[in-house]
């Protein structure tokens, strides 16, 4: 009997340790995939020859052209839109192809929104405390907070949707599980797919190896999507001197836009 109790106790120790000591995500990260937007995939680990030298961020986008003209159509792995929202996408596509900025929030220096901001093309900083985790993206200076203290979105929050939405989370072992609601419909799911204010975003964030952070995202929208859309982002933690983000100041470029 004593041996059985000991085995049960030992099996419960890892779960108890995780509950008391969740992993620390704090730090500056860049996309780990080679060739990701902004060239950030190369900034997480500087080559030996560049050690000790500060890597420079790519320049912010200008209004010389829309973010993407969508002339190649939709990718096979793009969100599966309902007929109503596919028609909306066609309007966006034709506008982009004409060279218009009307449906290009990034060219107009608007926040990328969720989940698009988690692509973190220019890197991100994670600031973590017991009750809250803050994600700050250098791209458009986008900011979101994940509350870990058990609070729930109020009616006031739900009636005032925002680009970043309202995020709450909890720990499941070494994984941060996040639910985001109250998202306005002014942003896109990916770079161009529209969504409704019924959209919610589910995330599972964890270290897959030392310094390598994974964010598994599931987007659900009963109005705009025929089925949930899933994507995965992987980020590599950076170290000095490459652990400093710069001010984006996108709005400064609007004064130089074409008349």
N, C-alpha and C positions, 0 to 999 in steps of 0.2 A: 504493500500500500504506500509506504513512504517513497519507494522508488517511482511509483506512478505519479505521485504528487510532485516530485522533483522534476520529472520529465515535463509535466504540464507547465510548471513554473518557468522552466528554461525556455519552453516554446513561446511563452508570453512575453519574455524579456525584450526581444527585438521590437515588437509592437509598442510596448511601453516606452522604450527609448525613443522611437520615432514620434510618439505623441508628445513627449517632453522636449525633444530636441529635433525639430524638423530641419532639413538641410538649409543652408544659408545661400540664397541665390544672389546676394549683393555683389555688384560689380558692373563693369562695362562689357558689353557683348557686341559682336558683329556676326552677320550671317556666315555660317560655316560652309555653305555650298559654294563651290567655285563658280564664278561668273554671275553671282546674284547681283541685283540692281545696286548701283552706287559703288561697285567694286569692293563692298565691305567684306566679301568673303576672304579677301587677302589680308585683312587688317587684324584678324584675331591673333595670328602668330606671325610676327615679322620674320623675314628671311634672315639668316645669320649675317649676311653682308650689311643688312640695314639695322642691325642691333644698335641701340642707343640713339637712333635717329627718329624724330617724330614723323609719322606718316601723315600726309595731308589728305583731308577729305575731298571727295569730288565736289565740283561746284554745284550749287542749287540749280534746279531746272529753271529755264527761262521761258518766256512766252513766245519764242520764235516758232513754235509748233505745238499742237496739242500733244498730250502725253503719249497717245497712240492713236493712229487713225482708223484702226480696226478693219482695214481693207482686206486682211486675210481671213476674216470671219471669226467664229468662235472655236476655241481649242477643244479638243475631245474631252479634256478633264475640267472644262469650265462648269460652273454651277448650272444645274438643269432647271431652266426657267419655265414657268407656266406660260400658256399662250399670251395672256395679258402682259406679262413682264417681258416676254420675248419681243412683243411689239414695241414696248418701251425701249428695249435694247436696240432695236432697229433704228429708232429715231436717234438714239445716241450715236450709233455707228455712222449714219448718214451725216449727222452734224460734225462729227470728228473728221470724216473724210473730206468735208467741204472746207476744213481749216478753221472751223468755229471753235471758240473756247466756252461756249454756253454750257456744255456738259463735261467740262474738264475741271473738277474741283481743285486738282493739284496746281494747274496752271493759274488758277485764281487764288492760290494760297489759302484754300480752305483745308481744314483738318482731314486727314485720310480716313478717319473713322475706324471702327472695328468691323471685321477683323483685319482689314487692310493694313492698319498701322503696325500690326505684329510682323509684317514682312521686314520691317526695320532696315530699310535699304541703307541708311546712313549710320547704323549702330543704335544701341539703346543702353540706358543705365537702369539697373534695378536697385531700388532702395528698400530694404526689408526691416520691419520691426515685428514685434509679437502680434500686433493687432492689424497691421496694414502692410501691403506691398505696393510700391509705386513703380510704374514703368514709364520711363521718359525716353521718347524717341527723338534723335537728332533731326529726323525727317519731319519737317513742318513744326518742330518743337511740340509734337503731340504728347499728351499726358493722359494717363489713366491710373486709377487707384483700385486696388482689390482689398476689400475689408474682410478681415479674418475674425472679428470679434462677435460674430453671430447676428449682427444687425441685418435687417431686411429693407428693401427699397420701400419708401413711404409712398402714399398715394400721390403726394406732390411730385415726387421724383418720376413716378410712372406717367404722370400727366405732362411731363416736361422732358421728352426724350432729347438726347444729345448725341454728338458724334461718337464719343467714347462709350456712352452708355453708363450703366451702373453695375459694378462688378462685386460679387461676394464670393468668398472661397473658403475652403477647409482642406486640411491635410488628410490624405489616405496613405499612411506609411510615409514614403519619401516623395509622394506625388502631390502637387498642388492642384486641386480640382476647382475650377472657376466657372461661375455662371454669370453671364452678362445680359442684361435686359435694358429696356428704356432707350433704345437706339433710334435716332431719327432716320428718315428715309432720304437724306440728302447726300449720303455717301454711297459707295459701291461695295459689293461683297468682295470682288477681286478688283481688277483695274477698271471694269466697265459694267459689271452686272448689277442692275438695280435691285432693290429690296424694299419690303414694306416695313412699317413700324412694329409689325408682329415678329420680326426677326429676333432670335436669341442666339447666343454664342456659348458653346461649351468648350472648355479647355482642360487638358491634362498636361501639366508642366513638370518635368523631372530632369535630373541629370542622367544621361545615358552612359557617360563615362566622365572621369575627372575633367571639369572645365567645359564640358559639352552639354548644353541645355537643349532639351527638345520640348516643343509646344505642339501638341496634337489638338487640332481645332475641328469642331463639328458645328456647322451652321444649320439652323432649322428656321424655316419661314413657311408657314402653312398657306400664305397668300402668294408669294413670289416663286417658291421652289416646288418642284414635283417630288423631290426627295431631299433628305439632308445632304449637305455638301461637306466634304472632308478635305483637309489639307494639313501638312506637317511643316513646321519651320524648325530649323536647327541652328543654334547660335554657339559661337566659341568665345569663352571668356578671355578678355584681353588683360595684359599686364603693362606696367609702366615701361616706356613712356606713351604707350598707345591706348591708355585708359582714360582719355579726356575727350569729351564731346565738345563741339563748337556750336555757337549760336547759329541758327538757320536763317532768321531774318528774311523770310521769303517775301514779305510785303514790300520790302525795299525795291524789288524788281518790278512791281506793278507800275511804278512811275515811269518805267522805260518801255511799257507795252506799246504795241502798234496802235495808231489812232484809227 
